[in-house]
Amino acid sequence: MAYRINLIWDPDAAVWVATSDDVPGLALESGSFDALIEKLHFAVPELLQLNGVTSPQVRLNYSTVRSDVVAAYG
C-alpha cells in the first residue's frame, strides 16, 4: 500500500515538516530534507504498526512544497 507524506518547508523555523493524513500521528521535522526522509523510513512503519496496520512493504509517496521570497532589484 502507498502512503502520501506531505513535506513542507517552514521558513520561520528553518525546518522541513512531515505530516500525513494516511499515517495517524505522523509529525516530524528536520533541518535537512535528506535527514527527514531517513527519519520517515523508520517512523512510518512504526506508526503504522502502532495503529494496527501490518504490511511487509510500505511505499511512501512524497508531496513537497517549498516557497521562498526573494528581493526584486530594479
CHARMM-style PDB file with segment names, atoms N, HN, CA, C and O in Angstrom:
ATOM      1  N   MET     1       0.844  -1.188   0.000  1.00  0.00      PROA
ATOM      2  CA  MET     1       0.000   0.000   0.000  1.00  0.00      PROA
ATOM      3  C   MET     1       0.882   1.240   0.000  1.00  0.00      PROA
ATOM      4  O   MET     1       1.975   1.232   0.566  1.00  0.00      PROA
ATOM      5  N   ALA     2       0.409   2.298  -0.631  1.00  0.00      PROA
ATOM      6  HN  ALA     2      -0.479   2.305  -1.090  1.00  0.00      PROA
ATOM      7  CA  ALA     2       1.149   3.557  -0.709  1.00  0.00      PROA
ATOM      8  C   ALA     2       0.557   4.572   0.266  1.00  0.00      PROA
ATOM      9  O   ALA     2      -0.660   4.674   0.425  1.00  0.00      PROA
ATOM     10  N   TYR     3       1.434   5.304   0.899  1.00  0.00      PROA
ATOM     11  HN  TYR     3       2.422   5.221   0.770  1.00  0.00      PROA
ATOM     12  CA  TYR     3       1.035   6.330   1.863  1.00  0.00      PROA
ATOM     13  C   TYR     3       1.597   7.669   1.411  1.00  0.00      PROA
ATOM     14  O   TYR     3       2.783   7.788   1.103  1.00  0.00      PROA
ATOM     15  N   ARG     4       0.724   8.678   1.378  1.00  0.00      PROA
ATOM     16  HN  ARG     4      -0.239   8.581   1.628  1.00  0.00      PROA
ATOM     17  CA  ARG     4       1.147  10.018   0.960  1.00  0.00      PROA
ATOM     18  C   ARG     4       1.701  10.767   2.164  1.00  0.00      PROA
ATOM     19  O   ARG     4       1.065  10.855   3.214  1.00  0.00      PROA
ATOM     20  N   ILE     5       2.899  11.302   1.984  1.00  0.00      PROA
ATOM     21  HN  ILE     5       3.416  11.231   1.131  1.00  0.00      PROA
ATOM     22  CA  ILE     5       3.570  12.082   3.021  1.00  0.00      PROA
ATOM     23  C   ILE     5       3.741  13.505   2.502  1.00  0.00      PROA
ATOM     24  O   ILE     5       4.284  13.710   1.416  1.00  0.00      PROA
ATOM     25  N   ASN     6       3.282  14.483   3.268  1.00  0.00      PROA
ATOM     26  HN  ASN     6       2.841  14.316   4.150  1.00  0.00      PROA
ATOM     27  CA  ASN     6       3.413  15.892   2.909  1.00  0.00      PROA
ATOM     28  C   ASN     6       4.673  16.465   3.552  1.00  0.00      PROA
ATOM     29  O   ASN     6       4.841  16.400   4.770  1.00  0.00      PROA
ATOM     30  N   LEU     7       5.549  17.021   2.736  1.00  0.00      PROA
ATOM     31  HN  LEU     7       5.413  17.074   1.747  1.00  0.00      PROA
ATOM     32  CA  LEU     7       6.778  17.641   3.221  1.00  0.00      PROA
ATOM     33  C   LEU     7       6.711  19.130   2.911  1.00  0.00      PROA
ATOM     34  O   LEU     7       6.632  19.535   1.751  1.00  0.00      PROA
ATOM     35  N   ILE     8       6.744  19.929   3.957  1.00  0.00      PROA
ATOM     36  HN  ILE     8       6.809  19.600   4.899  1.00  0.00      PROA
ATOM     37  CA  ILE     8       6.593  21.380   3.801  1.00  0.00      PROA
ATOM     38  C   ILE     8       7.751  22.085   4.482  1.00  0.00      PROA
ATOM     39  O   ILE     8       8.114  21.754   5.611  1.00  0.00      PROA
ATOM     40  N   TRP     9       8.324  23.052   3.797  1.00  0.00      PROA
ATOM     41  HN  TRP     9       8.028  23.321   2.880  1.00  0.00      PROA
ATOM     42  CA  TRP     9       9.401  23.867   4.344  1.00  0.00      PROA
ATOM     43  C   TRP     9       8.797  24.968   5.202  1.00  0.00      PROA
ATOM     44  O   TRP     9       7.943  25.719   4.733  1.00  0.00      PROA
ATOM     45  N   ASP    10       9.230  25.071   6.453  1.00  0.00      PROA
ATOM     46  HN  ASP    10       9.923  24.461   6.834  1.00  0.00      PROA
ATOM     47  CA  ASP    10       8.801  26.138   7.361  1.00  0.00      PROA
ATOM     48  C   ASP    10       9.935  27.149   7.439  1.00  0.00      PROA
ATOM     49  O   ASP    10      10.912  26.919   8.152  1.00  0.00      PROA
ATOM     50  N   PRO    11       9.829  28.263   6.722  1.00  0.00      PROA
ATOM     51  CA  PRO    11      10.934  29.224   6.683  1.00  0.00      PROA
ATOM     52  C   PRO    11      11.190  29.915   8.023  1.00  0.00      PROA
ATOM     53  O   PRO    11      12.322  30.307   8.306  1.00  0.00      PROA
ATOM     54  N   ASP    12      10.161  30.068   8.844  1.00  0.00      PROA
ATOM     55  HN  ASP    12       9.241  29.750   8.614  1.00  0.00      PROA
ATOM     56  CA  ASP    12      10.339  30.717  10.144  1.00  0.00      PROA
ATOM     57  C   ASP    12      11.189  29.867  11.084  1.00  0.00      PROA
ATOM     58  O   ASP    12      12.037  30.389  11.808  1.00  0.00      PROA
ATOM     59  N   ALA    13      10.957  28.557  11.067  1.00  0.00      PROA
ATOM     60  HN  ALA    13      10.269  28.133  10.479  1.00  0.00      PROA
ATOM     61  CA  ALA    13      11.716  27.650  11.927  1.00  0.00      PROA
ATOM     62  C   ALA    13      12.929  27.067  11.208  1.00  0.00      PROA
ATOM     63  O   ALA    13      13.780  26.440  11.838  1.00  0.00      PROA
ATOM     64  N   ALA    14      13.013  27.268   9.895  1.00  0.00      PROA
ATOM     65  HN  ALA    14      12.321  27.777   9.383  1.00  0.00      PROA
ATOM     66  CA  ALA    14      14.093  26.736   9.055  1.00  0.00      PROA
ATOM     67  C   ALA    14      14.191  25.212   9.161  1.00  0.00      PROA
ATOM     68  O   ALA    14      15.271  24.648   9.340  1.00  0.00      PROA
ATOM     69  N   VAL    15      13.022  24.562   9.044  1.00  0.00      PROA
ATOM     70  HN  VAL    15      12.145  25.020   8.899  1.00  0.00      PROA
ATOM     71  CA  VAL    15      12.965  23.100   9.081  1.00  0.00      PROA
ATOM     72  C   VAL    15      11.965  22.580   8.057  1.00  0.00      PROA
ATOM     73  O   VAL    15      11.024  23.274   7.673  1.00  0.00      PROA
ATOM     74  N   TRP    16      12.190  21.343   7.625  1.00  0.00      PROA
ATOM     75  HN  TRP    16      12.954  20.779   7.937  1.00  0.00      PROA
ATOM     76  CA  TRP    16      11.205  20.596   6.848  1.00  0.00      PROA
ATOM     77  C   TRP    16      10.284  19.901   7.831  1.00  0.00      PROA
ATOM     78  O   TRP    16      10.743  19.370   8.842  1.00  0.00      PROA
ATOM     79  N   VAL    17       8.975  19.897   7.543  1.00  0.00      PROA
ATOM     80  HN  VAL    17       8.602  20.329   6.721  1.00  0.00      PROA
ATOM     81  CA  VAL    17       7.980  19.268   8.396  1.00  0.00      PROA
ATOM     82  C   VAL    17       7.250  18.196   7.591  1.00  0.00      PROA
ATOM     83  O   VAL    17       6.821  18.440   6.463  1.00  0.00      PROA
ATOM     84  N   ALA    18       7.114  17.009   8.177  1.00  0.00      PROA
ATOM     85  HN  ALA    18       7.463  16.811   9.093  1.00  0.00      PROA
ATOM     86  CA  ALA    18       6.410  15.903   7.529  1.00  0.00      PROA
ATOM     87  C   ALA    18       5.127  15.595   8.286  1.00  0.00      PROA
ATOM     88  O   ALA    18       5.141  15.403   9.502  1.00  0.00      PROA
ATOM     89  N   THR    19       4.012  15.549   7.550  1.00  0.00      PROA
ATOM     90  HN  THR    19       4.001  15.705   6.562  1.00  0.00      PROA
ATOM     91  CA  THR    19       2.726  15.156   8.104  1.00  0.00      PROA
ATOM     92  C   THR    19       2.039  14.249   7.088  1.00  0.00      PROA
ATOM     93  O   THR    19       2.468  14.156   5.938  1.00  0.00      PROA
ATOM     94  N   SER    20       0.971  13.582   7.521  1.00  0.00      PROA
ATOM     95  HN  SER    20       0.623  13.657   8.455  1.00  0.00      PROA
ATOM     96  CA  SER    20       0.247  12.714   6.603  1.00  0.00      PROA
ATOM     97  C   SER    20      -1.144  12.434   7.127  1.00  0.00      PROA
ATOM     98  O   SER    20      -1.322  12.145   8.311  1.00  0.00      PROA
ATOM     99  N   ASP    21      -2.135  12.518   6.248  1.00  0.00      PROA
ATOM    100  HN  ASP    21      -1.990  12.752   5.287  1.00  0.00      PROA
ATOM    101  CA  ASP    21      -3.488  12.097   6.597  1.00  0.00      PROA
ATOM    102  C   ASP    21      -3.589  10.575   6.578  1.00  0.00      PROA
ATOM    103  O   ASP    21      -4.493   9.999   7.183  1.00  0.00      PROA
ATOM    104  N   ASP    22      -2.650   9.923   5.876  1.00  0.00      PROA
ATOM    105  HN  ASP    22      -1.916  10.391   5.385  1.00  0.00      PROA
ATOM    106  CA  ASP    22      -2.655   8.461   5.749  1.00  0.00      PROA
ATOM    107  C   ASP    22      -1.978   7.745   6.914  1.00  0.00      PROA
ATOM    108  O   ASP    22      -2.216   6.559   7.144  1.00  0.00      PROA
ATOM    109  N   VAL    23      -1.132   8.471   7.649  1.00  0.00      PROA
ATOM    110  HN  VAL    23      -0.938   9.434   7.462  1.00  0.00      PROA
ATOM    111  CA  VAL    23      -0.372   7.868   8.753  1.00  0.00      PROA
ATOM    112  C   VAL    23      -0.712   8.632  10.036  1.00  0.00      PROA
ATOM    113  O   VAL    23      -0.101   9.662  10.322  1.00  0.00      PROA
ATOM    114  N   PRO    24      -1.678   8.136  10.803  1.00  0.00      PROA
ATOM    115  CA  PRO    24      -2.077   8.839  12.029  1.00  0.00      PROA
ATOM    116  C   PRO    24      -0.901   9.023  12.988  1.00  0.00      PROA
ATOM    117  O   PRO    24      -0.138   8.096  13.260  1.00  0.00      PROA
ATOM    118  N   GLY    25      -0.784  10.254  13.488  1.00  0.00      PROA
ATOM    119  HN  GLY    25      -1.403  11.008  13.267  1.00  0.00      PROA
ATOM    120  CA  GLY    25       0.256  10.560  14.467  1.00  0.00      PROA
ATOM    121  C   GLY    25       1.564  11.029  13.879  1.00  0.00      PROA
ATOM    122  O   GLY    25       2.484  11.371  14.622  1.00  0.00      PROA
ATOM    123  N   LEU    26       1.672  11.054  12.548  1.00  0.00      PROA
ATOM    124  HN  LEU    26       0.925  10.777  11.944  1.00  0.00      PROA
ATOM    125  CA  LEU    26       2.944  11.458  11.943  1.00  0.00      PROA
ATOM    126  C   LEU    26       3.129  12.969  12.034  1.00  0.00      PROA
ATOM    127  O   LEU    26       2.315  13.736  11.521  1.00  0.00      PROA
ATOM    128  N   ALA    27       4.201  13.383  12.687  1.00  0.00      PROA
ATOM    129  HN  ALA    27       4.863  12.759  13.103  1.00  0.00      PROA
ATOM    130  CA  ALA    27       4.600  14.783  12.780  1.00  0.00      PROA
ATOM    131  C   ALA    27       6.095  14.789  13.080  1.00  0.00      PROA
ATOM    132  O   ALA    27       6.513  14.630  14.227  1.00  0.00      PROA
ATOM    133  N   LEU    28       6.893  14.974  12.031  1.00  0.00      PROA
ATOM    134  HN  LEU    28       6.554  15.104  11.100  1.00  0.00      PROA
ATOM    135  CA  LEU    28       8.347  15.003  12.177  1.00  0.00      PROA
ATOM    136  C   LEU    28       8.890  16.273  11.572  1.00  0.00      PROA
ATOM    137  O   LEU    28       8.256  16.887  10.714  1.00  0.00      PROA
ATOM    138  N   GLU    29      10.080  16.668  12.028  1.00  0.00      PROA
ATOM    139  HN  GLU    29      10.595  16.169  12.725  1.00  0.00      PROA
ATOM    140  CA  GLU    29      10.742  17.823  11.419  1.00  0.00      PROA
ATOM    141  C   GLU    29      12.239  17.610  11.439  1.00  0.00      PROA
ATOM    142  O   GLU    29      12.776  16.865  12.259  1.00  0.00      PROA
ATOM    143  N   SER    30      12.899  18.289  10.508  1.00  0.00      PROA
ATOM    144  HN  SER    30      12.462  18.894   9.842  1.00  0.00      PROA
ATOM    145  CA  SER    30      14.353  18.241  10.428  1.00  0.00      PROA
ATOM    146  C   SER    30      14.835  19.430   9.615  1.00  0.00      PROA
ATOM    147  O   SER    30      14.136  19.904   8.720  1.00  0.00      PROA
ATOM    148  N   GLY    31      16.016  19.903   9.926  1.00  0.00      PROA
ATOM    149  HN  GLY    31      16.584  19.518  10.653  1.00  0.00      PROA
ATOM    150  CA  GLY    31      16.610  20.996   9.173  1.00  0.00      PROA
ATOM    151  C   GLY    31      17.127  20.550   7.814  1.00  0.00      PROA
ATOM    152  O   GLY    31      17.412  21.379   6.950  1.00  0.00      PROA
ATOM    153  N   SER    32      17.246  19.247   7.626  1.00  0.00      PROA
ATOM    154  HN  SER    32      17.014  18.573   8.328  1.00  0.00      PROA
ATOM    155  CA  SER    32      17.749  18.684   6.366  1.00  0.00      PROA
ATOM    156  C   SER    32      16.670  17.829   5.717  1.00  0.00      PROA
ATOM    157  O   SER    32      16.056  16.988   6.374  1.00  0.00      PROA
ATOM    158  N   PHE    33      16.445  18.046   4.430  1.00  0.00      PROA
ATOM    159  HN  PHE    33      16.944  18.729   3.897  1.00  0.00      PROA
ATOM    160  CA  PHE    33      15.470  17.264   3.679  1.00  0.00      PROA
ATOM    161  C   PHE    33      15.837  15.779   3.698  1.00  0.00      PROA
ATOM    162  O   PHE    33      14.987  14.929   3.966  1.00  0.00      PROA
ATOM    163  N   ASP    34      17.101  15.472   3.413  1.00  0.00      PROA
ATOM    164  HN  ASP    34      17.791  16.163   3.195  1.00  0.00      PROA
ATOM    165  CA  ASP    34      17.545  14.072   3.374  1.00  0.00      PROA
ATOM    166  C   ASP    34      17.437  13.404   4.749  1.00  0.00      PROA
ATOM    167  O   ASP    34      17.077  12.230   4.838  1.00  0.00      PROA
ATOM    168  N   ALA    35      17.744  14.137   5.812  1.00  0.00      PROA
ATOM    169  HN  ALA    35      18.036  15.091   5.740  1.00  0.00      PROA
ATOM    170  CA  ALA    35      17.622  13.580   7.157  1.00  0.00      PROA
ATOM    171  C   ALA    35      16.166  13.293   7.491  1.00  0.00      PROA
ATOM    172  O   ALA    35      15.872  12.316   8.179  1.00  0.00      PROA
ATOM    173  N   LEU    36      15.253  14.131   7.014  1.00  0.00      PROA
ATOM    174  HN  LEU    36      15.493  14.925   6.455  1.00  0.00      PROA
ATOM    175  CA  LEU    36      13.835  13.905   7.264  1.00  0.00      PROA
ATOM    176  C   LEU    36      13.357  12.646   6.546  1.00  0.00      PROA
ATOM    177  O   LEU    36      12.583  11.873   7.109  1.00  0.00      PROA
ATOM    178  N   ILE    37      13.802  12.434   5.326  1.00  0.00      PROA
ATOM    179  HN  ILE    37      14.431  13.063   4.868  1.00  0.00      PROA
ATOM    180  CA  ILE    37      13.445  11.219   4.585  1.00  0.00      PROA
ATOM    181  C   ILE    37      13.928   9.987   5.352  1.00  0.00      PROA
ATOM    182  O   ILE    37      13.197   9.003   5.465  1.00  0.00      PROA
ATOM    183  N   GLU    38      15.139  10.035   5.871  1.00  0.00      PROA
ATOM    184  HN  GLU    38      15.732  10.834   5.779  1.00  0.00      PROA
ATOM    185  CA  GLU    38      15.670   8.912   6.656  1.00  0.00      PROA
ATOM    186  C   GLU    38      14.823   8.646   7.893  1.00  0.00      PROA
ATOM    187  O   GLU    38      14.530   7.494   8.215  1.00  0.00      PROA
ATOM    188  N   LYS    39      14.430   9.713   8.587  1.00  0.00      PROA
ATOM    189  HN  LYS    39      14.668  10.649   8.325  1.00  0.00      PROA
ATOM    190  CA  LYS    39      13.573   9.556   9.766  1.00  0.00      PROA
ATOM    191  C   LYS    39      12.253   8.895   9.402  1.00  0.00      PROA
ATOM    192  O   LYS    39      11.739   8.060  10.146  1.00  0.00      PROA
ATOM    193  N   LEU    40      11.706   9.277   8.242  1.00  0.00      PROA
ATOM    194  HN  LEU    40      12.124   9.955   7.637  1.00  0.00      PROA
ATOM    195  CA  LEU    40      10.430   8.724   7.801  1.00  0.00      PROA
ATOM    196  C   LEU    40      10.520   7.228   7.530  1.00  0.00      PROA
ATOM    197  O   LEU    40       9.568   6.489   7.781  1.00  0.00      PROA
ATOM    198  N   HSD    41      11.668   6.781   7.018  1.00  0.00      PROA
ATOM    199  HN  HSD    41      12.441   7.381   6.815  1.00  0.00      PROA
ATOM    200  CA  HSD    41      11.854   5.354   6.719  1.00  0.00      PROA
ATOM    201  C   HSD    41      11.694   4.494   7.976  1.00  0.00      PROA
ATOM    202  O   HSD    41      11.300   3.332   7.882  1.00  0.00      PROA
ATOM    203  N   PHE    42      11.991   5.045   9.129  1.00  0.00      PROA
ATOM    204  HN  PHE    42      12.312   5.990   9.205  1.00  0.00      PROA
ATOM    205  CA  PHE    42      11.852   4.311  10.386  1.00  0.00      PROA
ATOM    206  C   PHE    42      10.528   4.613  11.089  1.00  0.00      PROA
ATOM    207  O   PHE    42       9.897   3.715  11.646  1.00  0.00      PROA
ATOM    208  N   ALA    43      10.111   5.883  11.060  1.00  0.00      PROA
ATOM    209  HN  ALA    43      10.624   6.612  10.608  1.00  0.00      PROA
ATOM    210  CA  ALA    43       8.938   6.295  11.830  1.00  0.00      PROA
ATOM    211  C   ALA    43       7.624   5.799  11.233  1.00  0.00      PROA
ATOM    212  O   ALA    43       6.732   5.382  11.971  1.00  0.00      PROA
ATOM    213  N   VAL    44       7.493   5.839   9.907  1.00  0.00      PROA
ATOM    214  HN  VAL    44       8.218   6.177   9.307  1.00  0.00      PROA
ATOM    215  CA  VAL    44       6.212   5.465   9.296  1.00  0.00      PROA
ATOM    216  C   VAL    44       5.852   4.002   9.562  1.00  0.00      PROA
ATOM    217  O   VAL    44       4.741   3.733  10.018  1.00  0.00      PROA
ATOM    218  N   PRO    45       6.748   3.044   9.294  1.00  0.00      PROA
ATOM    219  CA  PRO    45       6.375   1.656   9.607  1.00  0.00      PROA
ATOM    220  C   PRO    45       6.043   1.444  11.090  1.00  0.00      PROA
ATOM    221  O   PRO    45       5.152   0.665  11.430  1.00  0.00      PROA
ATOM    222  N   GLU    46       6.763   2.141  11.958  1.00  0.00      PROA
ATOM    223  HN  GLU    46       7.486   2.774  11.682  1.00  0.00      PROA
ATOM    224  CA  GLU    46       6.489   2.014  13.394  1.00  0.00      PROA
ATOM    225  C   GLU    46       5.111   2.563  13.745  1.00  0.00      PROA
ATOM    226  O   GLU    46       4.360   1.936  14.493  1.00  0.00      PROA
ATOM    227  N   LEU    47       4.778   3.737  13.204  1.00  0.00      PROA
ATOM    228  HN  LEU    47       5.388   4.247  12.597  1.00  0.00      PROA
ATOM    229  CA  LEU    47       3.461   4.325  13.471  1.00  0.00      PROA
ATOM    230  C   LEU    47       2.346   3.455  12.899  1.00  0.00      PROA
ATOM    231  O   LEU    47       1.306   3.284  13.534  1.00  0.00      PROA
ATOM    232  N   LEU    48       2.555   2.909  11.712  1.00  0.00      PROA
ATOM    233  HN  LEU    48       3.401   3.049  11.196  1.00  0.00      PROA
ATOM    234  CA  LEU    48       1.543   2.050  11.117  1.00  0.00      PROA
ATOM    235  C   LEU    48       1.308   0.820  11.993  1.00  0.00      PROA
ATOM    236  O   LEU    48       0.168   0.414  12.217  1.00  0.00      PROA
ATOM    237  N   GLN    49       2.389   0.241  12.480  1.00  0.00      PROA
ATOM    238  HN  GLN    49       3.315   0.572  12.299  1.00  0.00      PROA
ATOM    239  CA  GLN    49       2.269  -0.927  13.349  1.00  0.00      PROA
ATOM    240  C   GLN    49       1.510  -0.576  14.627  1.00  0.00      PROA
ATOM    241  O   GLN    49       0.664  -1.348  15.080  1.00  0.00      PROA
ATOM    242  N   LEU    50       1.812   0.588  15.208  1.00  0.00      PROA
ATOM    243  HN  LEU    50       2.499   1.214  14.840  1.00  0.00      PROA
ATOM    244  CA  LEU    50       1.105   1.030  16.413  1.00  0.00      PROA
ATOM    245  C   LEU    50      -0.385   1.256  16.150  1.00  0.00      PROA
ATOM    246  O   LEU    50      -1.212   1.149  17.056  1.00  0.00      PROA
ATOM    247  N   ASN    51      -0.710   1.569  14.892  1.00  0.00      PROA
ATOM    248  HN  ASN    51      -0.038   1.655  14.157  1.00  0.00      PROA
ATOM    249  CA  ASN    51      -2.106   1.782  14.505  1.00  0.00      PROA
ATOM    250  C   ASN    51      -2.763   0.503  13.983  1.00  0.00      PROA
ATOM    251  O   ASN    51      -3.870   0.544  13.447  1.00  0.00      PROA
ATOM    252  N   GLY    52      -2.073  -0.639  14.143  1.00  0.00      PROA
ATOM    253  HN  GLY    52      -1.174  -0.673  14.579  1.00  0.00      PROA
ATOM    254  CA  GLY    52      -2.664  -1.917  13.773  1.00  0.00      PROA
ATOM    255  C   GLY    52      -2.535  -2.306  12.317  1.00  0.00      PROA
ATOM    256  O   GLY    52      -3.175  -3.261  11.877  1.00  0.00      PROA
ATOM    257  N   VAL    53      -1.723  -1.587  11.556  1.00  0.00      PROA
ATOM    258  HN  VAL    53      -1.204  -0.810  11.913  1.00  0.00      PROA
ATOM    259  CA  VAL    53      -1.522  -1.901  10.145  1.00  0.00      PROA
ATOM    260  C   VAL    53      -0.255  -2.735  10.012  1.00  0.00      PROA
ATOM    261  O   VAL    53       0.819  -2.317  10.444  1.00  0.00      PROA
ATOM    262  N   THR    54      -0.381  -3.904   9.420  1.00  0.00      PROA
ATOM    263  HN  THR    54      -1.253  -4.244   9.070  1.00  0.00      PROA
ATOM    264  CA  THR    54       0.791  -4.747   9.194  1.00  0.00      PROA
ATOM    265  C   THR    54       0.952  -4.971   7.698  1.00  0.00      PROA
ATOM    266  O   THR    54       0.001  -5.321   6.999  1.00  0.00      PROA
ATOM    267  N   SER    55       2.158  -4.765   7.227  1.00  0.00      PROA
ATOM    268  HN  SER    55       2.931  -4.481   7.794  1.00  0.00      PROA
ATOM    269  CA  SER    55       2.467  -4.949   5.818  1.00  0.00      PROA
ATOM    270  C   SER    55       3.955  -5.235   5.691  1.00  0.00      PROA
ATOM    271  O   SER    55       4.764  -4.608   6.375  1.00  0.00      PROA
ATOM    272  N   PRO    56       4.326  -6.174   4.827  1.00  0.00      PROA
ATOM    273  CA  PRO    56       5.746  -6.463   4.664  1.00  0.00      PROA
ATOM    274  C   PRO    56       6.509  -5.349   3.952  1.00  0.00      PROA
ATOM    275  O   PRO    56       7.732  -5.254   4.052  1.00  0.00      PROA
ATOM    276  N   GLN    57       5.765  -4.510   3.233  1.00  0.00      PROA
ATOM    277  HN  GLN    57       4.772  -4.587   3.153  1.00  0.00      PROA
ATOM    278  CA  GLN    57       6.411  -3.428   2.486  1.00  0.00      PROA
ATOM    279  C   GLN    57       5.522  -2.192   2.522  1.00  0.00      PROA
ATOM    280  O   GLN    57       4.302  -2.285   2.384  1.00  0.00      PROA
ATOM    281  N   VAL    58       6.146  -1.041   2.708  1.00  0.00      PROA
ATOM    282  HN  VAL    58       7.137  -0.966   2.820  1.00  0.00      PROA
ATOM    283  CA  VAL    58       5.414   0.226   2.774  1.00  0.00      PROA
ATOM    284  C   VAL    58       5.972   1.154   1.699  1.00  0.00      PROA
ATOM    285  O   VAL    58       7.177   1.400   1.648  1.00  0.00      PROA
ATOM    286  N   ARG    59       5.092   1.664   0.845  1.00  0.00      PROA
ATOM    287  HN  ARG    59       4.113   1.463   0.886  1.00  0.00      PROA
ATOM    288  CA  ARG    59       5.507   2.623  -0.190  1.00  0.00      PROA
ATOM    289  C   ARG    59       5.136   4.028   0.280  1.00  0.00      PROA
ATOM    290  O   ARG    59       3.999   4.286   0.674  1.00  0.00      PROA
ATOM    291  N   LEU    60       6.114   4.929   0.233  1.00  0.00      PROA
ATOM    292  HN  LEU    60       7.038   4.719  -0.086  1.00  0.00      PROA
ATOM    293  CA  LEU    60       5.886   6.317   0.619  1.00  0.00      PROA
ATOM    294  C   LEU    60       5.910   7.189  -0.628  1.00  0.00      PROA
ATOM    295  O   LEU    60       6.873   7.159  -1.395  1.00  0.00      PROA
ATOM    296  N   ASN    61       4.854   7.961  -0.828  1.00  0.00      PROA
ATOM    297  HN  ASN    61       4.072   7.985  -0.205  1.00  0.00      PROA
ATOM    298  CA  ASN    61       4.782   8.931  -1.915  1.00  0.00      PROA
ATOM    299  C   ASN    61       4.870  10.315  -1.289  1.00  0.00      PROA
ATOM    300  O   ASN    61       4.065  10.679  -0.432  1.00  0.00      PROA
ATOM    301  N   TYR    62       5.861  11.076  -1.731  1.00  0.00      PROA
ATOM    302  HN  TYR    62       6.515  10.780  -2.427  1.00  0.00      PROA
ATOM    303  CA  TYR    62       6.111  12.385  -1.131  1.00  0.00      PROA
ATOM    304  C   TYR    62       5.507  13.497  -1.972  1.00  0.00      PROA
ATOM    305  O   TYR    62       5.609  13.502  -3.198  1.00  0.00      PROA
ATOM    306  N   SER    63       4.882  14.425  -1.290  1.00  0.00      PROA
ATOM    307  HN  SER    63       4.799  14.421  -0.294  1.00  0.00      PROA
ATOM    308  CA  SER    63       4.380  15.647  -1.895  1.00  0.00      PROA
ATOM    309  C   SER    63       5.114  16.788  -1.207  1.00  0.00      PROA
ATOM    310  O   SER    63       4.996  16.969   0.005  1.00  0.00      PROA
ATOM    311  N   THR    64       5.873  17.556  -1.983  1.00  0.00      PROA
ATOM    312  HN  THR    64       5.969  17.408  -2.967  1.00  0.00      PROA
ATOM    313  CA  THR    64       6.766  18.555  -1.407  1.00  0.00      PROA
ATOM    314  C   THR    64       6.363  19.969  -1.817  1.00  0.00      PROA
ATOM    315  O   THR    64       6.025  20.236  -2.970  1.00  0.00      PROA
ATOM    316  N   VAL    65       6.413  20.867  -0.827  1.00  0.00      PROA
ATOM    317  HN  VAL    65       6.687  20.650   0.109  1.00  0.00      PROA
ATOM    318  CA  VAL    65       6.145  22.280  -1.083  1.00  0.00      PROA
ATOM    319  C   VAL    65       7.224  23.102  -0.394  1.00  0.00      PROA
ATOM    320  O   VAL    65       7.484  22.953   0.800  1.00  0.00      PROA
ATOM    321  N   ARG    66       7.837  23.966  -1.179  1.00  0.00      PROA
ATOM    322  HN  ARG    66       7.626  24.087  -2.149  1.00  0.00      PROA
ATOM    323  CA  ARG    66       8.778  24.919  -0.596  1.00  0.00      PROA
ATOM    324  C   ARG    66       8.618  26.230  -1.343  1.00  0.00      PROA
ATOM    325  O   ARG    66       8.659  26.271  -2.573  1.00  0.00      PROA
ATOM    326  N   SER    67       8.439  27.278  -0.598  1.00  0.00      PROA
ATOM    327  HN  SER    67       8.406  27.245   0.401  1.00  0.00      PROA
ATOM    328  CA  SER    67       8.307  28.615  -1.171  1.00  0.00      PROA
ATOM    329  C   SER    67       9.381  29.507  -0.596  1.00  0.00      PROA
ATOM    330  O   SER    67       9.716  29.413   0.585  1.00  0.00      PROA
ATOM    331  N   ASP    68       9.912  30.363  -1.424  1.00  0.00      PROA
ATOM    332  HN  ASP    68       9.640  30.440  -2.383  1.00  0.00      PROA
ATOM    333  CA  ASP    68      10.899  31.345  -0.987  1.00  0.00      PROA
ATOM    334  C   ASP    68      10.485  32.727  -1.448  1.00  0.00      PROA
ATOM    335  O   ASP    68       9.846  32.877  -2.489  1.00  0.00      PROA
ATOM    336  N   VAL    69      10.839  33.714  -0.690  1.00  0.00      PROA
ATOM    337  HN  VAL    69      11.358  33.592   0.156  1.00  0.00      PROA
ATOM    338  CA  VAL    69      10.628  35.110  -1.076  1.00  0.00      PROA
ATOM    339  C   VAL    69      11.989  35.708  -1.346  1.00  0.00      PROA
ATOM    340  O   VAL    69      12.887  35.640  -0.507  1.00  0.00      PROA
ATOM    341  N   VAL    70      12.137  36.291  -2.515  1.00  0.00      PROA
ATOM    342  HN  VAL    70      11.407  36.346  -3.197  1.00  0.00      PROA
ATOM    343  CA  VAL    70      13.420  36.910  -2.866  1.00  0.00      PROA
ATOM    344  C   VAL    70      13.192  38.384  -3.152  1.00  0.00      PROA
ATOM    345  O   VAL    70      12.101  38.803  -3.540  1.00  0.00      PROA
ATOM    346  N   ALA    71      14.227  39.144  -2.954  1.00  0.00      PROA
ATOM    347  HN  ALA    71      15.113  38.804  -2.639  1.00  0.00      PROA
ATOM    348  CA  ALA    71      14.145  40.584  -3.189  1.00  0.00      PROA
ATOM    349  C   ALA    71      14.212  40.855  -4.689  1.00  0.00      PROA
ATOM    350  O   ALA    71      14.984  40.229  -5.416  1.00  0.00      PROA
ATOM    351  N   ALA    72      13.393  41.795  -5.131  1.00  0.00      PROA
ATOM    352  HN  ALA    72      12.766  42.304  -4.540  1.00  0.00      PROA
ATOM    353  CA  ALA    72      13.414  42.209  -6.527  1.00  0.00      PROA
ATOM    354  C   ALA    72      14.228  43.494  -6.637  1.00  0.00      PROA
ATOM    355  O   ALA    72      13.979  44.468  -5.926  1.00  0.00      PROA
ATOM    356  N   TYR    73      15.189  43.477  -7.527  1.00  0.00      PROA
ATOM    357  HN  TYR    73      15.391  42.686  -8.105  1.00  0.00      PROA
ATOM    358  CA  TYR    73      16.022  44.660  -7.735  1.00  0.00      PROA
ATOM    359  C   TYR    73      15.677  45.253  -9.083  1.00  0.00      PROA
ATOM    360  O   TYR    73      15.501  44.538 -10.069  1.00  0.00      PROA
ATOM    361  N   GLY    74      15.584  46.547  -9.111  1.00  0.00      PROA
ATOM    362  HN  GLY    74      15.726  47.128  -8.310  1.00  0.00      PROA
ATOM    363  CA  GLY    74      15.186  47.129 -10.386  1.00  0.00      PROA
ATOM    364  C   GLY    74      15.877  48.401 -10.719  1.00  0.00      PROA
ATOM    365  OT1 GLY    74      15.621  48.985 -11.772  1.00  0.00      PROA
TER     366      GLY     74
END
